[in-house]
Amino acid sequence: MAALEHYDRTCEIYIMNINGSALEKLANVMNESFPALTDFTLWATNESAPVFTERFLRGSAPPRLRSLNIRGVPFPTFPTFILSATHLVDLNLLDIPIPGHIPPDIMATCLAALPNLKHLTFGFRSPLSRPVQISPPPLTPAALSTLAHLSFSGASEYLEDFLARIDTPLINRLVVAFFMDLIFDILRLCGFARRIERSKPLKQANIEFSGPVIKITFGSPTRFALEIRCERPDWQLSSMVQVFSQQLPILSHVERLELRESPWEYIRWKDDPDLDSLLWLELFHLFIAVQNLYVSEILIPLVAAAFQKLTEGVTMEVFPVLRNLFLEGFQPSGPVYETIKSFVAARQSSGHPVAIQDWVRSHGQRTSLLRVISGTGGS
């Protein structure tokens, strides 16, 4: 608090994990304009945090502010505060609680007042962030002419409404996280994804699984990513199939595909009886250009069970141009090996041989070619 009294010389403020009572005291101290401030970060720790009121920074953005990061704090004064943030480059509004809900039309209008905004991340704490009612988009969308990176987390209806209201000619990176829904109607998102891919085809994809989340990323570094938050694994897979079956041919260009678990969370559902192998096949059908498939050790039995569903007559319907199957820690013995060997033999007889190779992941680097098994299963 004593340091913040030097408001005329303070240029960066990072306040993490603050509770409600401390936030009240902070608001009283920060009731100044802070003319030298360029970076401001404020993260709350609980859902009962007081709101970001006009007492903070006297209700308007400091003239030199370039980066604003607010998490878990209701921000009802955002529309008026942001109008003065003409030098803002990075804006992050994370874990927005329901009392701080910002409708998509107001969000688009506010962002149009930021002529230097390049990086935008915003997301909601609850799926109740869906718009109460969706009004027709304006004839002229809000021009976000400098925005290059957009990240969003919340309900798909909100994002669709928001995307209908903005024009982003320089967008080259889009990251989306959806709450689970029964129906995903994402026409606008499809258009933005195609725009990102148009400049350079996305030929590499990674699908990462954890307990409550399934996530797919494209490109290295990431240029497009989609995450669906759901506890049930069968809903995770079916939701991903539903999303990418909607005029979103981005999967059809992927030549390298990795299937792996999250390094931060153990997959509890790997033996879940609801995880039908046919769901995996529905997802695999969308990847018509994959030549190299990488599978982490914990997922090999699930992928093998899906391959077992294929008969010799329909083997080519899944990964029709597959050449190499990289399996982490794969051992040439046991029932899983026999299933994989049958799949490889069927591809061999169809005139499209697949080589099985060991996939070794070390210190985040992916290497391979330690062991090669021929198309008939011999070493």
C-alpha positions in Angstrom: 0.0 0.0 0.0 2.9 2.4 0.8 4.4 1.7 -2.6 1.2 2.5 -4.4 1.1 5.9 -2.8 3.9 6.9 -5.3 1.2 6.8 -8.0 3.0 9.4 -10.2 6.1 7.1 -10.6 4.5 3.6 -10.7 4.6 2.0 -14.1 3.8 -1.7 -13.5 1.4 -3.3 -11.0 1.0 -7.0 -10.6 -1.4 -8.1 -7.8 -2.1 -11.8 -7.7 -4.4 -13.9 -5.5 -6.0 -11.0 -3.6 -9.0 -11.6 -1.4 -12.1 -9.4 -1.0 -11.1 -7.3 2.1 -7.6 -6.5 0.6 -9.2 -5.5 -2.7 -11.4 -3.0 -0.9 -8.3 -1.4 0.7 -6.5 -1.5 -2.6 -9.4 0.4 -4.3 -9.0 3.2 -1.7 -5.3 3.6 -2.3 -5.6 3.4 -6.1 -8.1 6.2 -6.5 -5.6 8.1 -8.5 -4.8 8.5 -12.3 -1.4 6.7 -12.2 -0.1 8.7 -15.3 3.0 6.5 -15.7 1.2 3.1 -15.5 1.8 0.8 -18.5 0.9 -2.7 -17.1 -1.8 -3.5 -14.7 -2.7 -7.1 -13.5 -5.3 -7.8 -10.8 -6.4 -11.4 -10.0 -8.9 -12.3 -7.3 -8.9 -15.6 -5.4 -12.6 -16.2 -4.6 -16.1 -15.6 -6.0 -17.0 -13.0 -3.4 -14.5 -10.4 -4.7 -15.8 -6.8 -4.7 -16.3 -5.2 -8.1 -13.8 -3.1 -10.0 -15.4 0.3 -9.3 -14.7 3.8 -10.5 -12.5 4.2 -7.4 -9.8 2.2 -9.3 -7.7 4.6 -11.3 -10.5 7.2 -11.0 -12.7 5.2 -13.4 -10.6 5.7 -16.5 -7.5 4.0 -18.1 -4.1 5.7 -17.5 -2.9 7.5 -20.7 0.1 5.1 -21.2 -1.6 1.8 -20.3 -0.6 -0.9 -22.7 -1.5 -4.1 -20.9 -4.6 -4.8 -18.7 -5.2 -8.2 -17.0 -8.3 -8.7 -14.8 -9.3 -12.1 -13.5 -12.3 -13.1 -11.3 -13.3 -9.4 -10.5 -16.6 -8.0 -11.7 -15.9 -5.0 -13.9 -19.2 -3.1 -14.4 -17.3 0.1 -15.4 -15.5 -1.6 -18.3 -17.5 0.2 -21.1 -16.5 3.7 -19.8 -13.1 2.7 -18.5 -11.9 1.2 -21.8 -12.9 4.2 -23.9 -9.8 6.0 -22.6 -7.4 3.1 -23.2 -6.3 4.2 -26.6 -2.8 2.8 -26.2 -3.9 -0.6 -25.0 -2.2 -3.5 -26.9 -3.0 -6.5 -24.6 -6.4 -7.0 -23.0 -7.2 -10.0 -20.8 -10.5 -10.3 -19.0 -10.5 -13.8 -17.5 -13.0 -15.8 -15.4 -15.6 -13.1 -15.7 -18.3 -13.8 -13.0 -22.0 -13.6 -13.8 -22.4 -10.2 -11.9 -19.8 -8.8 -14.3 -21.3 -10.2 -17.5 -20.6 -8.1 -20.6 -23.0 -8.6 -23.5 -21.4 -9.4 -26.9 -22.8 -6.3 -28.5 -21.3 -4.1 -25.8 -18.0 -6.0 -25.9 -17.7 -5.5 -29.7 -18.5 -1.8 -29.4 -16.0 -1.2 -26.6 -13.2 -3.0 -28.4 -13.7 -0.9 -31.5 -12.5 2.1 -29.5 -9.0 0.5 -29.1 -7.0 1.4 -32.2 -3.8 -0.5 -31.0 -5.3 -3.7 -29.7 -3.3 -6.8 -30.9 -4.0 -9.5 -28.3 -7.4 -10.1 -26.8 -8.3 -12.9 -24.3 -11.7 -13.0 -22.5 -13.7 -15.7 -20.9 -16.5 -16.4 -18.4 -16.7 -18.4 -15.3 -20.1 -20.0 -16.0 -22.0 -21.4 -19.0 -24.7 -18.9 -17.9 -22.7 -16.4 -20.0 -25.0 -17.2 -23.0 -26.7 -14.1 -24.4 -30.2 -13.5 -23.0 -31.4 -12.8 -26.5 -29.5 -12.6 -29.8 -30.2 -9.5 -31.8 -29.3 -9.2 -35.5 -25.7 -8.1 -36.1 -25.1 -4.6 -37.3 -24.8 -3.9 -41.1 -21.3 -2.6 -40.5 -19.3 -4.7 -38.0 -16.9 -3.1 -35.5 -13.5 -2.8 -37.0 -10.7 -4.4 -34.9 -8.1 -3.5 -37.5 -5.0 -4.4 -35.5 -6.2 -7.5 -33.7 -4.0 -10.5 -34.4 -4.7 -13.0 -31.6 -8.1 -13.8 -30.1 -8.8 -16.2 -27.2 -12.2 -16.9 -25.8 -13.7 -19.2 -23.2 -17.5 -19.5 -22.6 -20.7 -20.5 -24.3 -20.7 -21.1 -28.1 -23.7 -18.9 -28.6 -21.9 -15.9 -27.1 -18.9 -16.4 -29.4 -21.1 -16.7 -32.5 -22.9 -13.5 -31.6 -19.6 -11.7 -30.9 -17.9 -12.8 -34.1 -20.9 -11.6 -36.1 -20.2 -8.1 -34.8 -16.5 -7.7 -35.5 -14.2 -7.5 -38.5 -10.6 -8.6 -37.9 -8.6 -8.5 -41.2 -5.2 -9.3 -39.5 -6.4 -12.2 -37.3 -3.8 -15.1 -37.4 -4.4 -16.9 -34.1 -7.6 -18.1 -32.6 -8.0 -20.1 -29.4 -11.5 -21.2 -28.2 -12.7 -23.1 -25.2 -16.4 -24.0 -25.0 -18.5 -25.2 -22.2 -20.3 -28.5 -23.0 -23.5 -28.1 -25.0 -25.9 -30.5 -26.8 -25.7 -28.5 -30.1 -22.9 -26.4 -31.4 -24.0 -24.0 -34.1 -20.7 -22.4 -35.1 -21.1 -21.0 -38.6 -19.1 -17.8 -37.7 -16.3 -19.7 -36.0 -16.0 -21.9 -39.1 -15.5 -18.7 -41.2 -12.8 -17.4 -38.9 -11.0 -20.7 -38.9 -11.0 -20.9 -42.7 -9.6 -17.4 -42.8 -6.7 -18.4 -40.5 -5.9 -21.5 -42.6 -6.2 -19.7 -45.9 -2.8 -18.0 -45.5 -1.0 -21.3 -44.7 -2.6 -24.8 -44.5 -2.6 -26.3 -41.1 -0.9 -29.7 -41.6 -0.1 -30.6 -38.0 -2.7 -31.2 -35.2 -2.5 -32.5 -31.6 -5.5 -33.9 -29.7 -4.9 -33.8 -26.0 -7.1 -35.5 -23.4 -7.5 -34.9 -19.7 -10.3 -35.8 -17.3 -12.6 -32.8 -17.9 -11.2 -31.5 -21.2 -10.6 -32.5 -24.8 -8.4 -30.1 -26.8 -7.2 -30.0 -30.4 -4.5 -27.6 -31.5 -3.3 -26.8 -35.1 0.1 -25.6 -36.2 3.4 -25.1 -34.4 3.3 -22.6 -32.9 -0.5 -22.9 -32.3 -2.6 -20.9 -34.8 -6.0 -22.5 -34.1 -7.2 -24.4 -31.0 -10.5 -25.7 -29.8 -11.2 -27.0 -26.3 -14.4 -28.6 -25.0 -15.0 -28.8 -21.2 -16.9 -31.9 -20.3 -16.5 -34.6 -17.7 -17.8 -37.5 -19.8 -15.4 -38.9 -22.4 -18.1 -40.1 -24.8 -19.5 -36.5 -24.9 -16.0 -35.1 -25.4 -15.5 -37.2 -28.5 -19.0 -36.8 -29.9 -18.8 -33.0 -29.4 -15.5 -32.8 -31.2 -17.0 -34.8 -34.1 -20.1 -32.6 -34.2 -18.0 -29.4 -34.3 -15.6 -30.4 -37.0 -18.4 -31.9 -39.2 -19.9 -28.4 -39.7 -18.4 -26.9 -42.8 -15.0 -26.9 -41.1 -12.7 -28.9 -43.4 -9.6 -27.9 -41.4 -9.1 -31.6 -40.4 -8.9 -32.7 -44.0 -5.6 -31.0 -44.4 -3.8 -32.5 -41.4 -0.9 -34.7 -42.4 0.6 -35.2 -38.9 -1.7 -36.1 -35.9 -0.7 -36.7 -32.3 -3.0 -38.3 -29.8 -1.8 -37.8 -26.2 -2.9 -37.2 -22.6 -2.4 -34.0 -20.7 1.0 -33.9 -18.9 -0.8 -32.3 -15.9 -3.6 -34.7 -15.3 -4.0 -38.4 -15.3 -6.8 -39.8 -17.6 -9.2 -41.4 -15.2 -11.6 -42.6 -18.0 -9.3 -44.8 -20.0 -11.3 -47.9 -18.9 -14.7 -46.1 -19.0 -17.4 -48.5 -20.4 -19.2 -45.6 -22.0 -16.3 -44.9 -24.3 -17.5 -46.8 -27.3 -14.8 -47.5 -29.9 -17.2 -46.3 -32.6 -16.8 -42.8 -31.3 -13.1 -42.9 -32.0 -13.8 -44.1 -35.5 -16.2 -41.2 -36.1 -13.4 -38.8 -35.2 -10.8 -40.7 -37.2 -13.0 -40.5 -40.3 -12.6 -36.8 -40.5 -8.8 -37.0 -40.9 -8.5 -38.0 -44.6 -4.9 -36.7 -45.2 -3.0 -38.0 -42.1 0.2 -39.8 -43.1 1.9 -39.9 -39.7 -0.1 -40.9 -36.6 1.5 -40.6 -33.1 -0.2 -42.3 -30.1 0.9 -41.9 -26.5 1.3 -45.1 -24.4 -1.8 -44.7 -22.3 -4.1 -44.2 -25.4 -2.7 -47.2 -27.5 -5.3 -49.7 -26.1 -8.2 -47.3 -27.0 -6.9 -46.7 -30.5 -6.3 -50.4 -30.9 -9.8 -51.2 -29.8 -11.1 -48.8 -32.5 -9.0 -50.4 -35.2 -10.4 -53.8 -34.1 -13.9 -52.6 -35.2 -12.6 -52.3 -38.7 -13.1 -55.2 -41.0 -10.9 -55.8 -44.0 -13.5 -54.3 -46.4 -13.6 -50.9 -44.6 -10.0 -50.6 -43.4 -9.3 -47.8 -45.9 -12.2 -45.7 -44.6 -10.1 -44.5 -41.7 -6.8 -42.7 -42.3 -6.8 -43.7 -46.0 -3.3 -42.4 -46.7 -1.6 -43.4 -43.4 2.0 -44.5 -43.9 3.5 -44.5 -40.4 2.0 -45.4 -37.0 4.2 -44.1 -34.1 3.4 -45.8 -30.8 5.0 -44.8 -27.6 6.6 -47.6 -25.7 5.0 -50.2 -27.9 5.8 -53.8 -27.2 5.5 -56.4 -29.9 3.6 -58.9 -27.8 0.2 -59.3 -26.1 -3.4 -58.7 -27.3 -2.9 -55.0 -28.2 0.0 -56.0 -30.4 -2.2 -58.6 -32.1 -4.9 -56.1 -32.8 -2.4 -53.6 -34.3 -0.8 -56.3 -36.3 -4.2 -57.3 -37.8 -4.8 -53.7 -38.8 -1.4 -53.4 -40.4 -1.9 -56.7 -42.2 -5.2 -55.6 -43.6 -3.7 -52.4 -44.9 -0.8 -54.4 -46.4 -3.3 -56.6 -48.3 -5.1 -53.5 -49.6 -1.9 -52.2 -51.1 -1.4 -49.4 -48.6 1.2 -50.6 -46.1 1.7 -49.0 -42.7 5.0 -49.1 -40.8 4.8 -49.3 -37.0 7.5 -47.3 -35.3 8.4 -46.5 -31.7 7.6 -43.0 -30.5 9.9 -41.7 -27.8 9.1 -38.4 -26.1 11.8 -36.9 -24.0 12.0 -33.4 -22.4 9.1 -32.2 -24.6 10.9 -33.3 -27.8 9.4 -36.0 -30.0 11.8 -38.5 -31.6 11.1 -41.7 -33.3 12.6 -44.4 -35.6 14.0 -46.4 -32.7 12.2 -49.6 -33.8 10.6 -50.4 -37.1 8.2 -53.2 -37.6 7.4 -54.2 -41.2 4.0 -54.3 -42.6 3.6 -58.0 -41.8 4.6 -57.6 -38.2 8.2 -58.9 -38.4 11.0 -57.0 -36.7 
